[in-house]
């Protein structure tokens, strides 16, 4: 993405300087000015939905004084930023502003403060207020691992306070807290009186959580649970596929049920490892706001196209499986780069999506710093504000995008919070459904066990991090 259009970037930066006939505006806004000036300048230059926001029009302000008079009505840069978002309840739920870009950079590299308990939060059956948490998985070497927390555990209180729709963000934010364990039956929890105290520390999660090969008669099924698209682990991802290759797998189950997204480059690598498409095939194309789209197109239209790849930096070989079919497990927590992989592969191979609707995020973001060229190197030293706005939407090779309600599964099977099973075990309900479909070669089974209670999942640990379910690319160095 951005790494491919260094020349075009110069055109875009020039465009941000020439947005007004006023020399005063050009000089002061382009040079930095206040933090709010930076917010407007970055959003004016790159925001995907710029045409829908009148305040971001190139000729909206005649000079710096007009701009500052306008944004002075907002108490903070955060408040001003929120007014520049398009349809934040639905279309743009993802653009963020941060006051400390070091924390943002750590999050982008996968270094976050966590106790290692990855969880989901669910509304209790029959209650308009009560919420319970369930443990999805635990990070090796974390405090949760040391304290014996396991997948499938249920908790309904934090530090003795009952979890509710209005307090879970606040209760789960501290570095240390105690979870109150519970049992779950019929979607209703009962406290057990047992508690576990947990403390957060900075960790980098290995996104390759589980790999295994399952023998199923003449079929050998590779299983990969991949929980985040982190480019630092692309080499390890390639190694996992090399192991699948060596074991001669005939089918692949890719588990993205808790994968909230990450680097676009890693999504391209993963899709290419699955299908082995030639590098002349289009993985996805990009649609930016009209100003950026024109600048990139004028420089080189090819810069708007992402192709399949046949190599990974740092790896001596590329372990593509060349599959014509893949089963992908999804839930409402599968977002961004996870959805990009599904959407990009769909025109080329048979993608069998198993589980629930995905989150519905088809846009990518970039990090913008308060500098003349939006890079980190020349950032204003007086503050650490940065923007992470949506800047492009991804379109697959046949033109499909805007799946705001998510990508619907071919085989619907929601997680049963009372019977989560062990990840990677052939009896785990969602994996079992995939294996069943592989064994039947697409024939519909007469019946399959389902939960008798439909519960609403409200949030999860991935949505409570700085980046949430983001998909991102980078400005070139």
N, C-alpha and C positions, 0 to 999 in steps of 0.2 A: 504494500500500500504506500504509505508516505515515503518509505525508503526507496521507492521506485521513481519518485518525481522531484529530485533535488533541483533540477533546472526550473521546473514549473513553480516551485515554491517561491522563487524570486519574483515571479509575476504576481503571485498572490499577495506577497508582502507589499509590493509596489501598489497594488490595488487598494490596500488598506490606507495608504498614505494619500491617495488621490480620490478620497470619498467625498470631498467637499470643495467648493470653489473658494473657500476661505483659507488663506495662508495661515491664519492664527490657529484654526482647527487642525490643519495638517501638522503644524510644528508641535503643538502641545500634546494632542492625543497620540500621535505616532511616537512621541518621545517617552510617553509613560504617564505623566501627570499623576492624579490621584488613583487609588485602587479602583474606585468606581469608574474612572475613565478607562482603565485597563479592562474592566469587566465589559464595558460597552464595546471597546475596540476589538477584543477577542471574539465576542459574539457577532459583531457586525462582519468580521472577516470570515468566520468559519461555520457559524451555527447552521445546521441543516435546514431548520424551519425559519430562517431569516425572512423569506417573503411573507410569512404569515404574521410577523411582528412589526407593526408600523414604526415603533421607536427605533428599530434597527435599520431603517431605510438609509441609504447612503446620503441622501440630502435632507434628512430629518432635522439636523442641527446646523445652523449657519456658522457657528463658532464655538469655541470651548466654553465660553461663558454661558451660552444657551444650554449646552449639555450639562454643565455643572449645576445650573439653576434647576434643571429638570431632576437630576438624580439626588439633589440635596433634600428632596422631600422624603427620601428613604433613609432610615436611621443607620443601616449597615450595608456593606457590600452584599451580604447574603440576601437581604430583603430586596435590594435592587435586582440582583440576579434572578430571583424568583419571578419578578414581573416580566422578564424577557423570555420566559419559557412558553412554548406553545402546547396548550391542552395538557397540563402537567398531571392531570388525574388519569389520563389514558394514553395519549400519543407519546408524550415525553415524560416518562416516570423516572428517567435515568440520568439526565444531566446534573452535574453537581459542581459546587464551588467549595474549595477547602482553604482553611486559613494557615495550614502547615503542609507545604508540598513535600516535605521529607516523609511524613506519614503516608502521603499518597504514593510516593515512589516506592516505599517499602511494601505497600499493598500491591502495587503493580508487579513487583518481583516475587510476590507470594509470601513475604515476611509479615506476619500479623501477630498480634497479641491474642493468644487463645489458651483455654484450658484443655483443648483437645477434644472436647465433647461436641460433636456435630449433631444438631438436633432440628426437629421440626416442631411447630406449634399448631395445635389443633383445637377447634372449638368443641367443647363438650356437648354431647347429645342432649337436647332439650333445655339447654341453658343459653341465655342471651349474653351472659357475661363471662362465665368460667372457661378457662383455657388449660390444656395440659400439654406437656412436652413429651416427645419420644426421642430416644437416642437413635440416630441413624447409623453412625459409626464413630470410632474413636481413633485418634491419631496415635501411632506408635511413639513411645517415648514422652508422651505428654503427661500432665498431672492427672487427667481423667484416666489414662491408661494405668498409672501407678495406683490410683484409688479404686481400681476394679470396675469402673463404669463399662457397661457392655451394650451393644446394639439390642434394642428392644425394651430397655428400661423405660419406665414411665415416671414422670415427676409432675407434680401439680402445685408446688410452692417453692418460693425462693426466700431464704432467710426467715421462714415461718409465715410469709405473706402469700396468700392464695393468688395464683396467676390469673389474670383477667385480660380481656381485650384491650383495656386501657393502660395496663401497667407493665406488660411484659418487656417492652423496650427498656424501661427504666430499671426494672429489677435485674435484668440480665446484663446490664452495661458494666457494673463494677469489675475490678480486677479479681476480686475474691467474692465468692458467695457460696451458700449451702443449698443444695437441692433436696426437696422433700419427696421421697419415693412414694409411689402409689401403684395400685393395681388398676386394670382397665377391663370393664365388662359392659357390653352393650353401649359402648361409647361414653360411659360414665366412670369417673375415677373414685377410688377409695384410698385414702392415705394409709400407709403402713406404719408410720411412726419412725421409719428408718431415714437417716439423712447422710449425705456425702458432701464434704466440703471440697471445693475446687478453687485453684488459683491459676490465673493466666500468666503465660510467659511468651516471649517472642519466639515463634517457630516458623519454619518454611515447610509447608505441607508438600509431600511427594504426591503429585496428582495421580500417579499410577498406583491405585489402592489395592487392587486384587487382579492377579492374572492366573489363569488355570486352563487346562485342557481336559475336556470331558469326553470320555469314550462313550459312544452311543451306537453300538453295533459296528456297522461299517463306516459310521460317521465319526469324525473327530471335531469337536466343537471348541473353538477358542473362546474364552471369556475374558473380557477386559473391563474392569471398573475404573473409569477415568473421571476424576473429580474437578479438574480445572485445567484450562489451556495455558500452561506456563512454558514459554519458549526455552527457559533454562533446562527443561526436562525433555526437550525434543529428541535428544540423543538416546535417552533412556526409553522413550516411546518407540523409537526405531529398534532398539534392542529387544523390546517385548515382542514386536512383530517378527523379528529375526528368530526368536524362540518359537513362535507359532509356525513360522516357515519350516524350521528344523523338525518340528513334531508332526508336520504334514497335516495341518488342520484342513477340513473341508468346508467348515462354516464358522462364522464369527458372530458372537453376541457382544455388542458394545453397550456398556451400561453407563448412561449419562443421566441417571435419574436425579442426582444431586449436583450436577455440574452447571454452575451459574454463568460460565463463560470464561473469557480471557483473551489471549492474543490471537488475532486473525491469522497470523503466520502459522501458528500451531494448528489451527483448524484446517488450513490448507495442507499442512504436512499430514495430519491424521486422515483426511479424506483421500489423499494421494496414496497413503500406505494401504488403505482398504481396497481401493479400486485399481490402482496402477494405471490410471488414464495417461495417455501421452501428454507431454508438456505443451502440445498445441491445443489441447482442449480447454475450454473456458470453465474455470471453477466458479467464479462469480464476477460480476461487474459492479461498479460503484456509481452511486448517484449522490452528488453533493449539492450545495445550494448553487443557484445559477451563476454567481460570480466565480466561485471556485471551479465549477464544472467547465465554464468557458475558458478559464486560464489553463486548466489542465489539458483540455481538448486542443487548444491552440498550440500548446507546447508539444504534445504527442498524445493522440487519442488512446494509444496502447497502454498508457499509464493508468487508465481507468479500468483495466481488465486484469484480473488475477487468474493465472493459469495453474493447472496442476503442476506439481514439482516431482522431480525424481532424485532429489538429494536433500540431505540435511547437514547444515554446517557442523563440522566436527565429526561426522560419521564417514567412514571409508566406503560404506555400501548403503544401499537403500532397500529395505526389506518389504517391498510392496507385495501384497497377497494376491492381487489381480482377481478379486472376487466379483462375481456377477450378482451376488445377493448378500445382504447384511441385515441382521436383526438389531435394532437399537431400542433400548429401554429408556423411557422418558416419563417425567412427571411434570407438575407445574413448576418445579424448581429447575427444570432443564431450560436454559436460556441462552441467548446471544450466540456465542461461538458454537454451542451445542446445536442450536437450530440451524446455524449456517452450514454445518457439516451435513445435516439431513437434507436441507434444501438444495445444496450444491450437488449432492450425489444422486438425488431423485431422478434427474433427466438421463442418467447414465446406467445405473444399476437398480436392481429391485431392493428398495429399502422398506423393510417390514418394521414399522414402528409399533412397539408394544408398551402399554401402560396407560398414561393419561395425556391430555393436552399439554403442550409446552407453554412457556411463559408468554411468548409473543413479542420478542425483541429482535428486530431485524436491522437495528442501527448500530453503528460503531462510533467510538469517541476518540479524542486525542487529548493530550495534556498541553495546556497553554500557560506559559509563564509571562510575567509582566516585564517584557523586554521588547525592543523594536522588532525583533524577528520571532518572538514568542518562544525562543529557546531558553533553556536553563542557564547557559553560560553567561548571558548578559542580564539576568533577572535583577530587578530592582532590589538592592540589599536591605532596604528599609522594612520589608515585610516578606512573608512567605505565602501569600495568596497564590492560588493557581486555579484554573478552570479545567473541568473534564466534561465538555459539552458534546452532545451528539453532533456529528459532522457529516456522516454519510449513511446511506442505507444500502444494504447488499441485495443484489438481484441475481437469481440463478441464470443459467445459460438459456433458458426458455422464457425469461422475463418475469418470473414469479417473485413477488415480494409483498410487503405490507400485510403480513399475517399477524395482525395485531391481537387476534384472539388465540394465537398459538397454532401449532401444527397438530392436527388431530391424529390419534393413533389408528393404525389399521386393526389392531387387536386391543380392545379396551380391557384393562385389568388394573384397578387401583390397588395401592398398597393397603393391606389389612393391618392396622396398628396393633391388633391383638394377636397377629400371627405374621410378624415381619420376616422371620426366618434368618438364616445366616448368609451373608453376602458371598456369592460364589458357590454356594451349595446347590446341587441340582434340584433340591426340593424347595428352595426359596421361591415363593409364588410367582414372581415376575420372570425369573430365569426359567422356572419350570414351564411357564407358558410359552416361552421362546423355544425351549427344547421340544416341547410337545408339537409346536408348529413345524419345526425342522423335521421331526420324526414322521409327521403326517404329510409332509411336503405340501403344506397349504390347505389340506382338507380340514374342514371345521370339526372339532371334537363335539361329541354329543353333549357334554357338560363339563364345566370347570368350576371349582369352588370359588365363591366370592363372599366378601364380607356382607353380613345381613344389615349392617348399619352404614349409611353414607355420611361421612364426617367432612367438615370443611377445614382444610389446612389453611392457616392464616399467614404464616411466615416461617422463617427458618434461619439457622445460623448464618447462611451465606447472604441473606438479605440484610443482616444486621451488621455487616462489615462496612468499611468505608466505601468500597467499590460496588458492593451488592452484586447484582447480576449484570455486570458490564461486559462489553466486548470492545477491545481497544487496538489501536495502532499507534505509530510514533512519528514525530517529526524527525527528519534526518539530521545527523550530526554534521 
